[in-house]
């Protein structure tokens, strides 16, 4: 039996309550193709309708991996910084003005900048702070500054001045014990805000002095009332400074079309740092997904050997895909370096065949489902099992991480789908309904649906909140061995032992075309998956990996190289590589070699 298709590589989104239709988006272009290490051997079935796809793939130059000083995930700016937030709002307002959306701009600025109620609340709190300082009502001052929204930018520095005033008043009243307690509890944690290098030391000396003026730092102290007035003046000065800075920020020049400029730079960055460069500047049709070149591999990049049994499943680890995890009938999972092909870890712990593997988006943890009825969560830094989850007493054929990374769904021989809370390590919901083994379970990109495939020849859609089956597809004539969703969530591909892969429109839940040319009729789990929006890739019992044009259903190529059944293939856009696993105990990655034809004819 064969392993799973691509899982755990879908866009992240927080789960939603109830069912929500996936949003449509223009397709991003990503592809795979034909080849064999040493000498390319492939078979082309390209129709005129698919010529444009092949032409785009042919017009690529391989530049390889770029060295990056700054990762896209690095916090190069603080999204919570008020100045950054203000800049974003002003750029959006500028764009709305340029495009003539004046009412929308007014609404935006009213919501973001005016906030009359907040201004009134702030003015009231400022007045209260001043009054409490003059009256020496320090507990109320503490309460006002403990609100969630700071009254002034350098609030801790001002609090140090407030606590210093309280301390000096204790000394003036000869309340030494209160002064000592206050010094340690309030002033010590804010010592870095002292106005001179020796100020805190002098405050300590005051505990043994007769009066405040005995210490040089405070010899000009004029008494309680005048110093409170000066404290109020300091507070007003800091408020005025904050207001001036905000006005300067709001009045600073915005370069023309600033938002569009940044968006163009972002897309250019994606193109520049992709592994394949188009020879002609591409036309971008959507900003909702990252740019991906049309890549149709035509050669084996690496062959990964080490398993002692057939390799049932293989997936790129995390979004970056710098590692690959595989599972085998030898009961082992192996972790591989994608670029070098070296095995960097053996994950030993299951008592039976490993049917399915998946990983979280960060690539820090992976999960494996086995014939021993357990799911093991692997810490990929420590190369050890961190958790074992029991999911029945029979084979588990599928595991998949939720887009939010805190839950996991499983399916297997006992027909029950289980949803696990990974933080608590418990089953939070079960989804009974299939009459035979569940062969595949996935989440939609939004994370509010589970889609399952079964040997009972059906595909079911489950609402993750209610646990109800909201739709059943019973169009296949044989066991359904896999399902996978496109990155946009608008399309679904299913594999079946009726020797066809089918494409479904998720908005109408109707079959829109079939993909044929492969073999999937016997006892093996042969699976298909998306390679971006433009291609569908899948295994076959004839040992070849098949690639179809999503839009036309055309069989573009068959990748020849495995020495046994090709169970599945998965695509990673960051690596621009396709990974396949096989009955021949190997994994292979496939890339596009520009010196060879995109697709080859026998």
Number of C-alpha atoms within 10 A of each C-alpha: 15 29 36 35 34 33 28 27 27 25 17 15 15 13 16 13 12 12 16 12 13 18 12 13 16 14 20 21 20 25 31 36 32 31 30 18 16 8 11 19 19 23 20 18 17 18 14 9 13 19 12 11 21 20 12 18 26 22 17 21 16 16 12 13 13 10 8 8 7 9 9 9 6 8 9 9 8 10 11 8 10 11 15 13 13 16 16 15 17 20 19 19 21 21 18 17 15 12 9 11 13 14 10 13 19 14 11 17 15 12 11 13 12 11 11 11 8 10 12 11 10 15 12 11 16 18 10 14 23 19 14 19 21 18 11 17 12 17 9 14 19 15 10 18 18 11 9 7 9 13 20 19 12 12 14 15 16 18 18 21 20 21 19 19 19 22 26 23 19 19 23 18 12 16 14 17 12 13 23 17 12 17 21 12 12 17 22 13 11 17 16 14 18 16 12 10 11 10 17 21 13 15 23 14 13 23 21 11 15 12 16 26 16 15 16 11 16 16 11 11 13 12 13 15 14 12 17 21 14 12 19 18 13 14 21 15 12 17 16 13 14 16 13 12 12 15 11 11 13 15 9 10 8 13 10 12 13 16 18 13 11 12 12 13 12 15 15 14 12 16 19 14 17 22 22 23 20 18 11 9 9 12 6 12 12 12 14 12 14 15 23 22 25 26 31 31 28 30 29 26 22 18 19 19 15 12 21 14 18 24 32 34 32 33 32 31 30 22 19 15 24 17 20 25 27 29 30 29 24 19 22 23 28 19 23 23 18 23 15 13 19 16 17 12 17 17 21 14 13 21 14 18 24 30 30 32 34 31 29 25 23 13 20 14 22 24 24 30 30 29 22 19 22 23 25 22 21 21 17 19 10 11 16 17 17 12 14 16 17 15 26 17 13 15 23 31 31 32 30 30 29 33 24 17 20 13 20 26 24 28 29 29 20 19 22 19 26 21 24 22 16 17 9 10 14 15 17 12 16 16 19 14 13 20 14 18 23 31 29 34 30 29 26 25 27 23 25 23 26 23 23 28 30 27 22 19 22 23 26 18 21 22 20 23 14 13 17 14 17 12 13 14 14 13 12 20 14 20 26 30 32 32 30 29 26 22 21 22 23 23 23 22 25 25 29 28 23 16 22 21 29 21 25 18 15 18 13 9 15 14 17 13 16 18 25 15 17 22 20 26 17 12 10 19 31 32 34 30 29 28 29 25 24 20 29 31 33 28 34 27 21 15 23 27 32 29 33 28 23 23 15 15 22 21 24 28 30 30 30 23 22 22 14 18 27 34 32 32 33 29 29 22 23 15 19 26 27 28 26 29 36 31 24 18 22 24 28 24 24 26 24 29 20 18 10 15 16 26 26 20 11 6
